[in-house]
Amino acid sequence: NSSGCLYELIRLFQDNPQRYTILCEEFAQRCPKEFYPEYHIYMLKRHFETITKNSRRSFVFPYHMTEWHQLQLENYSDRLLLPDIPKNDKAEHHFLLKSDGFTALPQMIAVSVDGTLIEDYDGYIENVEQLDPAKTKNTSKNIEIFARAIIQAIDNLYSKHRVTSFVKLDSSGAGGWSSMAPNDHPIMYDFNKAQKERVSYLQKHIEQTLEGELTLPEMAVVEEFIEPQKRSGDIDADYTVCGFVLEGKFFPTSISLCGTIGGMYIEQWTSSFPVDIKDSSVYWKQMFQTYSDMVALEATKLGYKNGIYAGDLFVMKDNQHKQRDWNIRRGGRSSPESLTIFGIPNYETRVTLQMSDFGLDGTMDNIELFRIYTKICERLSQDYGMYILSSAYGYCGKDNDKGDILKFNILVHPKFLTYIDQHGQSHMLPKNKHRAKVFELVRDTVMKILQKTHA
């Protein structure tokens, strides 16, 4: 709770729902700044004996394992197991795997912030070790050098491999903010435009995107633009593959088919069985094998032998795989995977609604917002079998610079996403209609509840 006292939430929810609600409302009133990154580790240390009682060994699984976690918990190493520290730099993964003969990779050139173009593992290591920190400062000169090198890499990739490009401004991490899809930024990919114009466009984009930041990304990647197979509902064969690495061996847990806009994930379909999402078990086996091969190589070279392993993979029109991203952290897969354990296929997406759209911005405090949000979630669960995740993408609050908001990170069984034809018959919607349907159901539910409570 707000005093740092420990509760068994499931038992409290079952035995004393009223007290559970009070506890939730206490949290709803707290400032977001109270939940700092170190919060959970400090609470674990404070209540260590209670949490680990009757256990000889416990596995602690941070959202993203770091050296800081190791340092903070080293005094408990006799009773705790920790995952290895992952690396999410796609350039490092790509060039390391390529140097070992792994072929399920797109064509790629990495671009150092100092202007160096990199195409092999030795070049990558040399640049990382020798990079001058002054080159990473967010200055106009450094941005121009960075932008010019990225445009040159686009040109080089085409002249060498005859493929169009997709730029990601930061090779580390899984955030979609750095993706620059050709449809969204056509000028920088247009060979008919003067190079000066293309560089100027990219330079301005970097300046705007990183305004207020002290440093620039150390490395960008320019990779082959992928045109994969299509799955039912006109969805790209773009998958997230996930599993655990235990003693250097990959154990798969899930495959999700993903939908994107401009390289950013907006939805996914997850199930224990391919047939539930109209997919092929043959493709799944092949994807799991690709990940098993990657893990075997990286366990030796990167020393990553225990922990989660996940990433994004395309299935090409010739059935080849193109592994393009690594997301070796807990991420948002926990809840979809949990439902598949119980045999429940699910569709996940996000909906954000501004209270100003309902004429109610600033009219409620945090408790009132929380109570409205709870009613909405209960109705969505009762009427449509929707589960609302508690995450950075699912909450209500007054901490948004655009005003009060309601954010929903939603899981729903695809069977609820239907339409009625002209004969009154119900049919399953195609996948490319799922997101719009969920938005419609959520918005309609919000409006009905607000009309009752704020008529």
C-alpha positions in Angstrom: 0.0 0.0 0.0 1.0 3.7 0.2 3.0 2.9 3.3 4.9 0.1 1.7 3.0 -2.6 3.7 2.7 -6.0 2.0 -0.6 -7.6 1.0 -1.6 -10.9 -0.6 -3.9 -9.3 -3.2 -5.6 -12.5 -4.4 -6.6 -13.5 -0.9 -7.6 -10.0 -0.1 -9.8 -9.8 -3.2 -11.5 -13.1 -2.3 -11.9 -12.6 1.4 -12.5 -8.8 1.7 -13.5 -7.1 -1.6 -14.4 -3.9 0.2 -10.9 -3.6 1.7 -9.4 -4.5 -1.7 -11.3 -1.7 -3.4 -10.1 0.8 -0.7 -6.5 -0.3 -1.3 -7.0 0.2 -5.1 -8.4 3.7 -4.5 -5.4 4.6 -2.4 -3.2 3.7 -5.3 -5.3 5.7 -7.7 -4.6 8.8 -5.6 -0.8 8.4 -5.7 1.4 10.5 -7.8 3.1 8.6 -10.7 6.5 9.8 -9.5 6.1 7.6 -6.5 6.5 4.5 -8.7 10.1 4.9 -9.7 12.1 2.2 -11.5 13.8 0.9 -8.3 10.4 0.6 -6.4 9.9 -3.2 -6.8 13.4 -4.1 -5.8 13.3 -2.0 -2.7 10.0 -3.5 -1.7 11.4 -7.0 -2.3 14.4 -6.3 -0.1 12.1 -4.8 2.6 9.9 -7.8 2.7 12.4 -10.5 1.6 11.8 -12.9 4.4 8.0 -12.8 4.0 8.0 -13.1 0.2 10.5 -16.1 0.2 9.2 -17.9 3.3 9.2 -21.7 3.0 11.2 -21.4 -0.3 14.8 -22.6 -0.6 15.3 -20.9 -4.0 13.1 -18.2 -5.7 13.3 -16.9 -9.2 13.2 -13.1 -9.5 12.2 -11.9 -13.0 12.6 -8.2 -13.5 10.9 -6.5 -16.5 14.4 -5.8 -17.9 17.3 -7.4 -16.1 20.3 -5.1 -15.5 23.6 -4.9 -13.6 21.8 -2.8 -11.1 19.5 -5.7 -10.2 22.4 -8.0 -9.8 24.2 -5.5 -7.5 21.1 -4.9 -5.4 20.3 -8.6 -4.9 23.8 -10.1 -4.6 23.5 -10.5 -0.8 20.6 -12.9 -1.5 22.3 -15.0 -4.0 22.0 -18.1 -1.8 18.2 -18.0 -2.1 17.6 -16.1 -5.3 18.0 -17.0 -9.0 18.3 -14.2 -11.5 18.2 -14.3 -15.3 21.3 -13.2 -17.3 21.6 -9.7 -18.5 20.1 -9.4 -22.0 21.3 -7.3 -25.0 18.7 -5.8 -27.3 21.0 -4.1 -29.8 19.8 -5.5 -33.1 23.0 -4.5 -34.8 25.0 -6.6 -32.4 22.7 -9.6 -32.7 22.6 -9.3 -36.5 26.3 -9.1 -37.1 27.2 -11.8 -34.5 24.7 -14.3 -36.0 25.8 -13.4 -39.5 29.4 -14.0 -38.6 28.5 -17.6 -37.5 26.7 -18.4 -40.8 23.1 -17.7 -39.6 21.2 -16.7 -42.7 17.6 -15.8 -41.5 18.4 -12.1 -41.5 17.5 -9.1 -43.7 20.2 -7.2 -45.5 21.5 -4.4 -43.1 24.0 -1.6 -42.7 24.5 -0.2 -39.2 25.2 3.5 -38.9 27.3 4.8 -36.0 26.5 8.3 -34.7 30.0 9.3 -35.7 29.2 8.6 -39.4 30.8 5.2 -39.7 28.9 2.6 -41.9 29.2 -0.9 -40.4 28.6 -4.2 -42.2 30.3 -6.9 -40.1 30.8 -7.9 -36.5 34.4 -6.9 -36.2 33.6 -3.4 -37.4 30.7 -3.2 -35.0 32.9 -4.1 -32.0 35.7 -1.7 -33.0 33.2 1.2 -33.3 31.5 0.5 -30.0 34.8 0.3 -28.2 36.3 3.4 -29.8 33.3 5.7 -30.1 34.1 9.2 -28.9 31.3 10.2 -26.3 31.5 13.8 -27.7 29.9 12.4 -30.9 26.8 11.4 -29.1 25.9 14.9 -27.8 22.7 16.3 -29.2 24.2 19.1 -31.3 23.3 20.3 -34.8 26.7 19.2 -36.1 26.4 15.7 -34.7 22.9 15.3 -36.0 24.0 16.4 -39.5 26.8 13.8 -39.5 24.4 11.1 -38.3 21.7 12.0 -40.9 24.2 12.2 -43.8 25.5 8.8 -43.0 22.0 7.2 -42.7 21.1 8.6 -46.2 24.4 7.2 -47.5 23.6 3.8 -46.0 20.2 3.8 -47.8 21.9 4.5 -51.1 24.6 1.8 -50.4 22.1 -0.8 -49.5 20.2 -0.3 -52.8 23.3 -0.2 -55.0 24.8 -3.3 -53.4 21.7 -5.5 -52.9 19.0 -3.8 -55.0 16.6 -3.6 -52.0 14.7 -0.7 -50.6 15.3 0.3 -47.0 13.7 0.8 -43.6 15.4 3.0 -41.0 15.4 2.6 -37.3 17.2 5.5 -35.6 18.1 3.5 -32.5 19.4 0.0 -32.9 19.0 -0.7 -29.1 15.7 -1.3 -27.5 12.3 -2.2 -28.8 10.5 1.2 -28.9 8.7 2.0 -32.1 9.5 5.7 -31.8 12.7 5.3 -33.8 11.1 3.5 -36.8 10.9 5.5 -40.0 8.6 3.7 -42.4 8.9 4.6 -46.1 5.2 5.4 -46.3 5.6 8.0 -43.5 8.9 9.5 -44.7 9.0 9.1 -48.5 11.5 11.9 -49.1 14.4 10.3 -47.4 14.0 7.1 -49.5 13.4 8.9 -52.8 16.5 8.5 -55.0 15.2 11.1 -57.4 15.5 13.7 -54.7 18.8 15.6 -54.1 20.8 14.1 -51.3 21.0 17.5 -49.7 17.2 17.6 -49.5 17.0 14.1 -48.0 19.6 14.8 -45.4 17.9 18.1 -44.5 14.6 16.3 -44.0 16.1 13.6 -41.8 18.1 16.1 -39.8 15.0 18.1 -39.0 13.1 14.9 -38.0 15.9 13.9 -35.6 16.0 17.3 -34.1 12.3 17.3 -33.5 12.1 13.7 -32.2 15.0 14.1 -29.8 14.3 17.7 -28.7 15.2 18.1 -25.1 17.4 14.9 -25.0 21.0 15.3 -24.1 22.4 12.6 -26.3 21.8 10.9 -29.6 21.4 7.1 -30.2 24.9 5.6 -30.6 23.8 3.6 -33.6 21.0 3.4 -36.2 20.2 0.6 -38.6 19.3 0.7 -42.2 17.8 -2.6 -43.2 16.0 -4.3 -46.1 12.3 -3.3 -46.3 10.4 -6.6 -46.0 7.3 -7.6 -48.0 6.2 -10.8 -46.2 3.5 -13.3 -46.9 0.0 -12.5 -46.0 -2.2 -14.2 -43.4 -6.0 -14.4 -43.3 -7.6 -11.0 -43.0 -4.8 -9.4 -45.0 -2.4 -9.3 -42.1 1.4 -9.5 -42.8 3.2 -12.6 -41.7 4.9 -10.6 -38.9 5.4 -12.7 -35.7 6.6 -12.3 -32.2 8.2 -15.5 -31.0 8.8 -16.0 -27.3 10.3 -18.5 -24.9 12.7 -19.2 -22.1 16.4 -20.0 -22.3 17.4 -22.5 -19.6 21.1 -23.5 -19.5 21.5 -22.4 -23.1 18.5 -24.2 -24.6 15.4 -22.5 -26.0 12.0 -23.6 -24.7 9.1 -21.9 -26.7 6.1 -20.5 -24.9 4.2 -18.6 -27.6 3.9 -17.2 -31.0 1.8 -14.1 -31.8 0.8 -12.8 -35.1 1.2 -9.0 -35.1 -0.3 -6.0 -36.8 1.7 -2.8 -37.3 1.5 0.7 -38.5 4.7 2.4 -39.6 6.7 -0.3 -37.9 4.9 0.2 -34.5 2.9 -2.7 -33.1 -0.8 -1.9 -32.6 -2.3 -5.4 -32.2 -1.6 -9.1 -31.9 -3.3 -12.5 -31.9 -2.0 -15.2 -29.5 -3.0 -18.8 -29.0 -1.7 -22.2 -28.0 -2.7 -23.7 -31.3 -2.1 -22.4 -34.8 -5.6 -23.3 -36.0 -7.2 -20.8 -33.5 -5.7 -17.9 -35.5 -6.0 -19.7 -38.8 -2.3 -20.4 -39.0 -0.1 -23.4 -39.9 1.7 -25.7 -37.4 4.4 -26.2 -40.0 5.3 -22.5 -39.9 5.3 -22.5 -36.1 7.7 -25.4 -35.9 10.0 -23.7 -38.4 9.9 -20.5 -36.4 10.7 -22.2 -33.2 13.6 -24.0 -34.8 15.0 -20.7 -36.1 14.9 -19.4 -32.5 16.5 -22.5 -31.2 19.3 -22.1 -33.6 19.8 -18.4 -32.6 19.8 -19.2 -28.9 22.4 -21.9 -29.3 24.8 -19.5 -31.0 24.2 -16.6 -28.7 24.4 -18.7 -25.5 28.0 -19.3 -26.3 29.0 -15.9 -27.8 27.0 -13.5 -25.7 26.8 -15.6 -22.5 23.0 -15.5 -22.4 22.0 -18.9 -21.0 19.1 -18.2 -18.7 16.1 -15.9 -19.1 13.5 -14.8 -21.5 14.2 -14.7 -25.2 11.8 -13.0 -27.7 11.9 -11.2 -30.9 10.1 -10.3 -34.2 10.3 -12.4 -37.4 8.9 -12.1 -40.9 7.9 -15.1 -43.0 8.8 -14.2 -46.6 7.0 -15.1 -49.8 9.6 -17.8 -50.5 9.1 -19.2 -46.9 12.4 -17.9 -45.7 12.6 -16.2 -42.3 13.9 -12.7 -41.7 14.6 -12.1 -38.0 14.5 -8.3 -37.5 14.2 -7.4 -33.8 15.0 -8.6 -30.3 12.8 -7.8 -27.3 14.6 -9.7 -24.6 12.6 -8.4 -21.7 9.3 -9.3 -20.1 7.2 -7.0 -22.2 3.5 -7.2 -22.7 3.3 -10.9 -23.4 2.6 -12.1 -19.9 -1.2 -11.7 -20.0 -1.8 -13.1 -23.5 0.4 -16.1 -22.7 -1.4 -16.6 -19.4 -4.8 -16.9 -21.2 -3.4 -19.4 -23.7 -2.3 -21.6 -20.7 -6.1 -22.0 -20.1 -6.7 -22.7 -23.8 -8.1 -19.3 -24.5 -7.0 -17.7 -27.8 -7.0 -13.9 -27.6 -6.7 -10.7 -29.6 -4.9 -7.7 -28.0 -5.0 -4.0 -28.8 -5.1 -0.6 -27.2 -7.6 2.1 -27.0 -7.0 5.6 -25.7 -10.0 8.0 -25.1 -9.7 11.7 -24.2 -12.2 12.8 -21.6 -12.4 16.1 -23.5 -14.2 14.2 -26.3 -17.0 13.6 -23.8 -17.0 17.2 -22.5 -15.6 16.0 -19.1 -12.0 16.9 -19.1 -10.9 18.2 -15.7 -14.3 17.5 -14.1 -13.3 14.5 -12.0 -10.5 13.8 -9.5 -8.4 10.6 -9.6 -10.8 8.7 -7.4 -13.8 9.6 -9.6 -11.8 8.6 -12.7 -10.8 5.4 -11.1 -14.4 4.5 -10.2 -15.7 5.3 -13.7 -12.8 3.3 -15.2 -13.6 0.3 -12.9 -17.3 0.4 -14.0 -16.3 0.5 -17.6 -13.9 -2.5 -17.2 -16.6 -4.5 -15.4 -19.1 -3.9 -18.2 -16.6 -4.8 -20.9 -15.8 -8.0 -19.1 -19.5 -8.9 -18.6 -20.7 -8.0 -22.0 -17.8 -8.9 -24.3 -15.5 -11.1 -22.3 -12.8 -8.4 -22.4 -9.9 -8.4 -20.0 -8.2 -5.1 -19.3 -4.5 -5.4 -18.5 -3.0 -3.3 -15.8 0.1 -1.8 -17.5 1.5 1.4 -18.8 -1.1 1.1 -21.5 -4.1 0.5 -19.3 -5.1 3.0 -16.7 -7.0 6.2 -16.0 -5.3 9.4 -14.8 -4.7 13.1 -14.8 -1.0 12.9 -15.6 -1.3 13.4 -19.4 -0.4 16.8 -20.9 -3.3 16.5 -23.3 -5.8 16.2 -20.4 -7.6 13.5 -18.6 -7.6 10.1 -20.3 -8.9 6.6 -20.2 -6.4 4.0 -21.6 -7.3 0.4 -22.2 -4.9 -2.4 -23.0 -7.5 -5.1 -24.0 -7.5 -8.9 -24.4 -10.6 -10.4 -26.0 -11.5 -13.7 -27.5 -11.9 -13.3 -31.3 -15.3 -15.0 -31.1 -16.7 -11.8 -29.7 -15.6 -9.8 -32.8 -18.5 -10.4 -35.2 -20.8 -8.7 -37.6 -24.4 -9.3 -38.6 -25.1 -9.8 -42.3 -28.3 -8.7 -44.2 -30.0 -11.9 -43.3 -29.4 -11.5 -39.6 -26.7 -14.1 -39.4 -23.6 -13.6 -37.2 -20.1 -14.0 -38.8 -16.6 -13.7 -37.5 -14.9 -10.4 -38.6 -11.7 -10.7 -40.6 -8.5 -9.8 -38.7 -8.1 -6.5 -40.3 -11.5 -5.4 -38.9 -10.8 -6.4 -35.3 -9.2 -3.2 -34.1 -12.0 -1.0 -35.3 -14.5 -3.3 -33.7 -12.8 -3.2 -30.3 -12.6 0.6 -30.5 -16.3 0.7 -31.3 -17.3 -1.6 -28.4 -15.1 0.3 -25.9 -16.2 3.8 -26.9 -19.9 2.7 -26.9 -19.5 1.3 -23.4 -17.8 4.4 -22.1 -20.5 6.6 -23.5 -23.3 4.5 -22.0 -21.7 4.6 -18.5 -20.9 8.3 -18.7 -24.5 9.1 -19.8 -25.7 7.4 -16.6 -23.2 8.9 -14.2 -22.8 12.4 -15.8 -26.1 13.1 -17.6 
